[in-house]
Amino acid sequence: MTRPGPKLVPLDLTAVERAELGRWVRRRKGAQDMALRARLILACEAVGEDGFPVSTKTVADKNGVTRETVSKWRKRFLADRLAGLEDEPRPGRPRTVLDEQVADLIARTWESKPENATHWSTRSMAKKTGLSQSTVARVWRAFGLQPHRSETFKLSTDPFFVDKVHDVVGLYLDPPERALVLCVDEKSQIQALDRSQPVLPMMPGVPERTTHDYVRAGTTTLFAAF
């Protein structure tokens, strides 16, 4: 007895295709869409008791999808085999920034410094790479790079460090009656300084970090009026 409806074309999977589809189904990481498509194709390969390939309705019901979905991926597999299960390029404006340009931008941000400046800005990096300022800003945001930021750190070995902090902070929070609390630091002299430890470079999501203390290498004085 012939089954009613259009006759389905057998998929005729090769051993290599069957093994690859099975790998897509079993892998724990990756797009689940690919795993579903692989399950559908493997299910479509099955043959019913009547000797014909199982219907799209049977495969759809078993996998919780519509018959249109099963038919779509079955047709694409017949046309292009495994390559047909991959997502088609999305319509839209083509990319104007290549992967090599993004890699070069990230390398420059990590490994170089601009001339006459301590850190890169979006404008200076755009001028150096030939990209737009907005493109530089987008790439930096995507990779968590913040070359304009710098944090300090200190691990004190002073056994009385906590007590001293309490004294200083307590003076600000609760000064003596009718007292004026002033904070004084060097202002008139400009010191040639170097950090006591190497600078920890910037990483994605982490700004450049430097020690709070430094080694003095001479001083100079700058007189300015504002």
C-alpha positions as a printed Julia matrix, in Angstrom:
226×3 Matrix{Float64}:
  0.0    0.0    0.0
  1.37   3.41  -0.98
  1.34   6.11   1.66
 -0.71   9.19   0.63
  1.02  12.54   0.18
  4.24  13.57  -1.54
  7.07  11.08  -1.42
 10.04  12.31   0.62
 13.48  12.17  -0.92
 15.82  10.0    1.22
 18.65  11.91   2.85
 21.24   9.14   2.3
 23.59  10.31   5.05
 27.22   9.32   4.73
 29.13   7.96   7.69
 31.06  11.24   7.97
 27.86  13.32   7.94
 26.2   11.08  10.52
 29.22  11.31  12.81
 29.38  15.1   12.47
 25.67  15.5   13.18
 26.03  13.3   16.23
 28.9   15.46  17.46
 26.75  18.6   17.09
 24.0   16.97  19.12
 26.31  15.85  21.94
 28.47  18.92  22.4
 27.74  20.84  25.58
 28.95  24.23  24.38
 27.86  26.09  21.29
 24.66  27.21  19.66
 21.68  25.07  20.64
 20.09  25.9   17.28
 22.74  23.79  15.54
 22.07  20.89  17.92
 18.34  21.04  17.15
 18.94  21.1   13.39
 21.25  18.09  13.7
 18.59  16.17  15.68
 15.98  16.96  13.04
 18.16  15.66  10.2
 19.05  12.49  12.09
 15.36  11.93  12.84
 14.44  12.49   9.17
 16.82   9.7    8.2
 14.73   7.13  10.05
 12.48   4.79   8.05
  8.98   3.87   9.15
  7.34   0.44   9.2
  6.01   1.08   5.7
  9.56   1.38   4.37
  9.28   5.1    3.69
 11.15   7.92   5.49
  9.23   9.1    8.55
  6.91  12.02   7.88
  7.76  15.61   8.72
  4.8   15.62  11.13
  6.26  12.69  13.08
  9.66  14.38  13.34
  8.06  17.7   14.27
  5.91  16.19  17.04
  8.84  14.25  18.46
 11.09  17.34  18.64
  8.5   19.94  19.6
  8.75  22.05  16.44
  6.48  22.82  13.5
  6.32  20.84  10.28
  7.49  23.96   8.42
 10.69  23.97  10.51
 11.42  20.32   9.74
 10.7   20.83   6.03
 12.93  23.91   5.89
 16.05  22.22   7.32
 15.4   19.01   5.4
 15.36  20.93   2.11
 18.45  22.94   3.01
 20.34  19.78   3.94
 19.38  18.1    0.66
 20.59  21.17  -1.24
 23.85  21.94   0.58
 24.37  19.01   3.01
 26.03  20.05   6.31
 26.75  23.58   5.09
 23.01  24.08   4.62
 22.43  23.84   8.37
 24.51  26.94   9.07
 22.9   30.34   9.44
 22.68  32.36   6.27
 24.34  35.78   6.2
 21.97  38.39   7.59
 20.96  41.23   5.29
 22.2   44.69   6.12
 25.07  47.04   5.68
 28.36  45.21   5.04
 31.15  45.54   7.59
 33.53  48.41   7.03
 35.98  47.48   9.81
 37.94  44.25   9.3
 39.0   41.83  12.05
 42.63  42.71  11.33
 41.9   46.39  12.02
 40.21  45.52  15.32
 43.18  43.33  16.32
 45.62  46.13  15.42
 43.6   48.64  17.45
 43.6   46.39  20.54
 47.34  45.68  20.2
 48.14  49.39  19.95
 45.98  50.13  23.0
 47.76  47.49  25.08
 51.32  47.77  23.87
 51.98  51.4   22.93
 51.69  54.96  24.2
 50.84  58.06  22.16
 53.41  60.74  21.45
 53.34  63.67  23.89
 50.71  61.99  26.07
 50.5   59.36  28.79
 47.39  57.52  27.6
 45.44  57.02  24.41
 42.22  58.94  23.81
 39.58  58.02  21.24
 40.67  61.0   19.12
 44.39  60.24  19.2
 43.81  56.53  18.51
 41.43  57.33  15.65
 44.06  59.6   14.1
 46.73  56.92  14.51
 44.71  54.01  13.06
 42.63  55.85  10.46
 39.38  54.65  12.06
 36.58  56.91  13.22
 36.4   58.09  16.82
 33.07  56.3   17.31
 34.55  53.03  16.0
 37.45  53.25  18.46
 34.99  53.91  21.29
 32.82  50.92  20.28
 35.78  48.53  20.14
 37.07  49.72  23.52
 33.62  49.25  25.09
 33.25  45.79  23.53
 36.6   44.6   24.95
 36.34  46.49  28.26
 39.36  48.72  27.57
 39.66  52.01  29.46
 43.06  53.55  28.68
 42.03  56.89  30.2
 41.68  55.3   33.65
 44.4   54.39  36.13
 43.99  52.94  39.61
 46.46  52.83  42.5
 47.0   50.06  45.0
 48.98  49.61  48.19
 49.61  46.69  50.52
 50.85  48.29  53.72
 53.25  46.4   55.98
 52.92  48.93  58.82
 51.66  47.04  61.93
 49.98  50.26  63.13
 48.38  51.08  59.77
 44.78  50.52  60.92
 45.28  52.63  64.05
 46.71  55.49  61.99
 43.78  55.33  59.57
 41.38  55.54  62.5
 43.2   58.62  63.84
 43.2   60.46  60.49
 39.65  59.58  59.46
 38.38  60.26  62.98
 39.89  63.74  62.86
 37.89  64.54  59.72
 34.65  62.98  60.97
 34.8   64.33  64.52
 37.24  67.28  64.79
 37.84  69.05  68.15
 35.42  71.83  69.01
 36.13  75.11  67.15
 38.99  73.44  65.29
 39.88  73.83  61.6
 41.18  70.64  59.93
 43.49  71.16  56.93
 44.99  68.62  54.5
 48.42  69.6   53.21
 50.47  68.08  50.36
 53.33  69.14  48.12
 52.19  71.76  45.64
 55.02  74.11  44.74
 57.6   71.51  43.72
 57.16  69.22  40.73
 58.92  65.94  41.35
 60.44  63.57  38.82
 58.92  60.34  40.1
 58.9   56.68  39.18
 56.59  54.03  40.6
 58.13  51.68  43.14
 56.82  48.64  41.26
 56.17  47.96  37.56
 52.86  49.2   36.2
 50.27  46.44  35.79
 48.99  46.78  32.19
 45.39  47.3   31.22
 43.25  44.21  30.56
 39.68  43.76  29.33
 37.44  45.13  32.09
 40.43  46.11  34.27
 42.12  49.55  34.05
 45.86  50.09  34.27
 47.05  49.78  37.9
 50.0   51.48  39.58
 51.35  51.52  43.11
 50.45  54.55  45.2
 54.08  55.07  46.31
 57.01  56.16  44.17
 60.76  56.74  44.03
 61.96  60.35  43.88
 64.34  61.21  41.07
 64.85  64.94  41.58
 62.57  67.95  41.73
 61.82  71.09  39.77
 59.66  74.17  40.36
 57.0   75.56  38.1
 55.61  79.06  38.62
 52.29  79.72  36.96
 49.53  82.28  37.24
 45.86  81.7   36.51
